[in-house]
Amino acid sequence: MTTAAPMSSEERARSIRTRLERHLAPIRLEIRDDGAKHVGHAGAREGGHFHVDIVSEEFRGRSLLERHRLVYQALGELVGTQIHALAVTAHTPEEITA
């Protein structure tokens, strides 16, 4: 089993952005690095802690669970290698203007 070389926090955020933009075409995407809140946590050495706030048409008609699955699918192997923990806020465009 091979493990991916560790990335910097900035590289992780760029990889997250690239994959989510490619797969979910968000109209808004904010990525926050929460790593500083987890210094000393054993898992923090293995990957970053991030919060993703994403608005996409792809979420229309989908449950919260389905939206989260789409995000995790888009991120692929980053989850568990470069991302240790991920919080997701996922909305349709209508949900943010209501």
GROMACS elastic network, one bead per residue, 0.5 to 0.9 nm:
[ bonds ]
;  ai    aj funct       b0    kb
    3     6     6  0.87211   500
    3    81     6  0.71819   500
    4     7     6  0.85347   500
    4    78     6  0.89712   500
    4    81     6  0.65507   500
    4    82     6  0.76542   500
    5    81     6  0.88262   500
    5    82     6  0.85865   500
    6    46     6  0.77446   500
    6    47     6  0.75668   500
    6    81     6  0.82431   500
    6    82     6  0.67547   500
    7    10     6  0.78976   500
    7    11     6  0.57143   500
    7    12     6  0.60419   500
    7    47     6  0.82499   500
    7    82     6  0.68835   500
    8    11     6  0.51297   500
    8    12     6  0.62365   500
    8    13     6  0.86747   500
    8    48     6  0.87857   500
    9    12     6  0.50721   500
    9    13     6  0.62154   500
    9    14     6  0.86470   500
    9    33     6  0.73302   500
    9    35     6  0.82685   500
    9    47     6  0.87403   500
    9    48     6  0.67464   500
   10    13     6  0.51169   500
   10    14     6  0.61877   500
   10    15     6  0.86243   500
   10    33     6  0.87091   500
   11    14     6  0.50634   500
   11    15     6  0.61433   500
   11    16     6  0.85861   500
   12    15     6  0.50935   500
   12    16     6  0.61549   500
   12    17     6  0.86143   500
   12    47     6  0.87386   500
   12    48     6  0.75204   500
   12    78     6  0.83482   500
   12    82     6  0.66752   500
   12    83     6  0.76020   500
   13    16     6  0.50475   500
   13    17     6  0.61435   500
   13    18     6  0.85964   500
   13    31     6  0.67860   500
   13    32     6  0.80795   500
   13    33     6  0.75578   500
   13    50     6  0.81900   500
   14    17     6  0.50745   500
   14    18     6  0.60690   500
   14    19     6  0.86241   500
   15    18     6  0.51377   500
   15    19     6  0.61943   500
   15    20     6  0.85498   500
   15    75     6  0.83556   500
   15    78     6  0.82804   500
   16    19     6  0.54264   500
   16    20     6  0.61385   500
   16    21     6  0.84868   500
   16    31     6  0.80541   500
   16    52     6  0.88542   500
   16    74     6  0.87168   500
   16    75     6  0.64909   500
   16    78     6  0.80431   500
   17    20     6  0.52996   500
   17    21     6  0.59530   500
   17    22     6  0.84504   500
   17    29     6  0.77075   500
   17    30     6  0.85514   500
   17    31     6  0.75469   500
   18    21     6  0.52829   500
   18    22     6  0.61077   500
   18    23     6  0.86812   500
   19    22     6  0.51051   500
   19    23     6  0.61080   500
   19    24     6  0.81822   500
   19    74     6  0.59203   500
   19    75     6  0.59808   500
   19    76     6  0.86929   500
   20    23     6  0.52721   500
   20    24     6  0.54261   500
   20    25     6  0.69058   500
   20    26     6  0.73469   500
   20    29     6  0.84486   500
   20    54     6  0.87496   500
   20    71     6  0.70116   500
   20    74     6  0.59512   500
   20    75     6  0.69356   500
   21    24     6  0.55816   500
   21    26     6  0.59870   500
   21    29     6  0.83211   500
   22    25     6  0.60342   500
   22    26     6  0.88466   500
   22    74     6  0.82107   500
   23    26     6  0.87034   500
   23    70     6  0.86184   500
   23    71     6  0.85563   500
   23    73     6  0.89190   500
   23    74     6  0.58354   500
   23    75     6  0.89264   500
   24    56     6  0.64655   500
   24    57     6  0.79543   500
   24    58     6  0.61575   500
   24    59     6  0.86754   500
   24    70     6  0.80306   500
   24    71     6  0.78874   500
   24    74     6  0.76366   500
   25    28     6  0.88517   500
   25    55     6  0.88592   500
   25    56     6  0.64572   500
   25    57     6  0.78735   500
   25    58     6  0.78290   500
   26    29     6  0.61382   500
   26    54     6  0.63890   500
   26    55     6  0.54353   500
   26    57     6  0.73007   500
   26    58     6  0.81978   500
   27    54     6  0.78293   500
   27    55     6  0.57455   500
   27    56     6  0.57649   500
   27    57     6  0.80035   500
   27    93     6  0.77653   500
   28    53     6  0.78178   500
   28    54     6  0.57012   500
   28    55     6  0.50979   500
   28    56     6  0.72520   500
   28    93     6  0.88027   500
   29    52     6  0.71777   500
   29    53     6  0.57808   500
   29    55     6  0.65061   500
   29    56     6  0.87315   500
   30    51     6  0.81068   500
   30    52     6  0.58204   500
   30    53     6  0.50724   500
   30    54     6  0.64568   500
   31    50     6  0.68663   500
   31    51     6  0.58006   500
   31    53     6  0.64529   500
   31    54     6  0.84600   500
   32    49     6  0.86213   500
   32    50     6  0.55817   500
   32    51     6  0.50669   500
   32    52     6  0.64640   500
   32    53     6  0.83584   500
   33    36     6  0.77111   500
   33    48     6  0.74433   500
   33    49     6  0.61501   500
   33    51     6  0.65596   500
   33    52     6  0.89537   500
   34    37     6  0.56592   500
   34    38     6  0.72473   500
   34    48     6  0.77442   500
   34    49     6  0.51790   500
   34    50     6  0.52358   500
   34    51     6  0.68636   500
   35    38     6  0.52816   500
   35    39     6  0.66245   500
   35    44     6  0.71304   500
   35    47     6  0.89625   500
   35    48     6  0.58573   500
   35    50     6  0.70199   500
   36    39     6  0.55688   500
   36    49     6  0.85561   500
   37    49     6  0.85336   500
   38    41     6  0.54009   500
   38    42     6  0.87645   500
   38    43     6  0.86364   500
   38    44     6  0.64418   500
   38    49     6  0.75720   500
   39    42     6  0.84824   500
   39    44     6  0.66635   500
   39    45     6  0.86957   500
   40    43     6  0.85071   500
   40    44     6  0.70482   500
   40    45     6  0.82728   500
   41    44     6  0.53726   500
   41    45     6  0.76417   500
   42    45     6  0.61590   500
   42    46     6  0.78426   500
   43    46     6  0.53369   500
   43    47     6  0.67288   500
   43    48     6  0.83283   500
   43    84     6  0.62826   500
   43    85     6  0.84558   500
   44    47     6  0.54797   500
   44    48     6  0.59552   500
   44    49     6  0.71570   500
   44    83     6  0.89324   500
   44    84     6  0.66912   500
   44    85     6  0.85724   500
   45    48     6  0.77820   500
   45    84     6  0.86594   500
   46    80     6  0.82075   500
   46    81     6  0.68342   500
   46    82     6  0.68620   500
   46    83     6  0.77483   500
   46    84     6  0.64927   500
   47    78     6  0.88845   500
   47    79     6  0.85395   500
   47    80     6  0.74030   500
   47    81     6  0.61942   500
   47    85     6  0.77195   500
   48    82     6  0.62423   500
   48    84     6  0.52585   500
   48    85     6  0.65807   500
   48    86     6  0.83339   500
   49    83     6  0.62955   500
   49    84     6  0.57960   500
   49    86     6  0.59044   500
   49    87     6  0.82122   500
   50    83     6  0.74502   500
   50    84     6  0.83460   500
   50    85     6  0.63400   500
   50    87     6  0.63557   500
   50    88     6  0.85968   500
   51    85     6  0.84426   500
   51    86     6  0.56602   500
   51    88     6  0.58456   500
   51    89     6  0.78129   500
   52    86     6  0.73635   500
   52    87     6  0.62112   500
   52    89     6  0.61703   500
   52    90     6  0.80459   500
   53    87     6  0.84770   500
   53    88     6  0.60505   500
   53    90     6  0.60872   500
   53    91     6  0.82279   500
   54    88     6  0.76993   500
   54    89     6  0.62133   500
   54    90     6  0.50038   500
   54    91     6  0.64333   500
   54    92     6  0.85644   500
   55    58     6  0.86238   500
   55    59     6  0.79317   500
   55    89     6  0.83943   500
   55    90     6  0.58428   500
   55    92     6  0.53833   500
   55    93     6  0.59933   500
   55    95     6  0.87551   500
   55    96     6  0.79872   500
   56    59     6  0.58267   500
   56    60     6  0.78050   500
   56    90     6  0.76887   500
   56    91     6  0.65366   500
   56    92     6  0.53201   500
   56    93     6  0.64574   500
   57    60     6  0.55441   500
   57    91     6  0.84164   500
   57    92     6  0.56181   500
   57    93     6  0.66894   500
   58    61     6  0.84856   500
   58    62     6  0.82358   500
   58    67     6  0.82231   500
   58    70     6  0.86921   500
   58    92     6  0.76210   500
   59    62     6  0.53637   500
   59    63     6  0.79077   500
   59    64     6  0.85208   500
   59    66     6  0.80493   500
   59    67     6  0.57850   500
   59    70     6  0.84850   500
   59    90     6  0.75027   500
   59    91     6  0.66187   500
   59    92     6  0.56403   500
   60    63     6  0.86407   500
   60    91     6  0.82414   500
   60    92     6  0.57870   500
   60    93     6  0.86126   500
   61    92     6  0.88717   500
   62    65     6  0.79708   500
   62    66     6  0.57546   500
   62    67     6  0.62653   500
   63    66     6  0.51261   500
   63    67     6  0.62581   500
   63    68     6  0.87201   500
   64    67     6  0.51072   500
   64    68     6  0.62908   500
   64    69     6  0.86529   500
   64    90     6  0.74803   500
   64    91     6  0.86841   500
   65    68     6  0.51874   500
   65    69     6  0.62146   500
   65    70     6  0.87361   500
   66    69     6  0.50035   500
   66    70     6  0.62675   500
   66    71     6  0.87848   500
   67    70     6  0.51298   500
   67    71     6  0.64454   500
   67    72     6  0.87805   500
   67    90     6  0.64954   500
   67    91     6  0.83435   500
   68    71     6  0.51070   500
   68    72     6  0.62179   500
   68    73     6  0.85342   500
   68    88     6  0.67710   500
   68    89     6  0.82870   500
   68    90     6  0.72787   500
   69    72     6  0.50646   500
   69    73     6  0.59571   500
   69    74     6  0.84667   500
   70    73     6  0.50627   500
   70    74     6  0.61040   500
   70    75     6  0.86618   500
   71    74     6  0.51401   500
   71    75     6  0.63375   500
   71    76     6  0.87680   500
   71    88     6  0.80340   500
   71    90     6  0.86302   500
   72    75     6  0.51138   500
   72    76     6  0.62370   500
   72    77     6  0.89867   500
   72    78     6  0.89480   500
   72    79     6  0.72309   500
   73    76     6  0.51117   500
   73    77     6  0.86651   500
   75    78     6  0.56806   500
   75    79     6  0.64539   500
   76    79     6  0.62060   500
   76    80     6  0.89844   500
   77    80     6  0.65909   500
   77    81     6  0.64707   500
   77    82     6  0.80377   500
   77    83     6  0.88775   500
   78    81     6  0.52257   500
   78    83     6  0.57070   500
   78    84     6  0.87936   500
   79    82     6  0.61720   500
   79    84     6  0.65649   500
   79    85     6  0.78592   500
   79    86     6  0.81512   500
   80    83     6  0.55890   500
   80    84     6  0.56021   500
   80    85     6  0.81977   500
   81    84     6  0.69773   500
   83    86     6  0.69282   500
   91    94     6  0.79568   500
   91    95     6  0.59187   500
   91    96     6  0.68595   500
   92    95     6  0.53375   500
   92    96     6  0.69943   500
   93    96     6  0.55750   500
   93    97     6  0.66758   500
   93    98     6  0.88879   500
   94    97     6  0.52721   500
   94    98     6  0.60365   500
   95    98     6  0.54024   500
